[in-house]
Amino acid sequence: MTAYRTARTRTRTRPRTRTVRSLALAVCLAAAAALTAGCRDDTAPAWEYPRLAATLNALSTALAQGCATPDPDHCAAGLDRLDTLARRAFTEVLDHRLLDQACLAAESEVRRARTLRLAATAQARKQEQAQEQEQAQGQGQARQDPRHPALEQARRAVAAEQAAYRRLLAALEKVRTAPPPGAATRPL
């Protein structure tokens, strides 16, 4: 009878040990995979916001290609396109609730620079029209002076708006690439 129990016990323990060994192996493989992948929370959604990244890349490209010539009228059209992209990027930042004080300051600086550029461009156009009328009457110079204060002010306003867009782009990119609060301290 003891031989029967011993044989019966052996057959029962073998399937259990196989199950325990296979579970232990699975746990070891999972731990190795976790160490190989790194100690981060891979199940969390990506926080780098790819749609915002695409918008910021388009804004950066448009800013780089913006004013190839010093003509304020040509640059004004490029800056108007930048305004559309900047509004889209700012809206995406608001949608993701990533807004911070630097973004607000950069956005308001862009709005101020845009207002100044529009005023300076309007003043330069008035000056240009006045010179054309003088030329039509035969009393003016041959062509408008490129160093005229109104034209120079328009050029400076365009440059100021471009710089404001660069600061806005930097602030939005910083907000986009910053990890969300608590992301680095979240347990595995």
Helices and strands as residue ranges (DSSP letters): H 2-37, H 50-65, H 72-95, H 101-137, H 149-177
